[in-house]
Amino acid sequence: MPDEIFVLLLIPLAAATAGLTLHFAVKPFVEALIRAIREPDRLPQEQEEELADLRAEVSLLSATVAELQAKVEFDRQLAARTGGDSEPEV
């Protein structure tokens, strides 16, 4: 008899838990996935702004790398003219 009561309580409780999980956790994910598949060209405004910021940062980093490469090349040429790879005195 206690096993029957346990089963009668467990099945509805498990069903309610599964239903709430599907509703609050899985449903928003599936809706977002469907929206992304149907409208691949449209990004949310926040993502567009973040993408623009990332592009600006990559551009700045590329310019910095180019400047550093020019400075390294200048240092190499200067070292070649002055006679080599001697360590600077500290």
Secondary structure, DSSP 4 states (H G I P E B T S, - for coil): -HHHHHHHHHHHHHHHHHHHHIIIIIHHHHHHHHHHHH-TT---HHHHHHHHHHHHHHHHHHHHHHHHHHHHHHHHHHHHHHTS-PPPP-
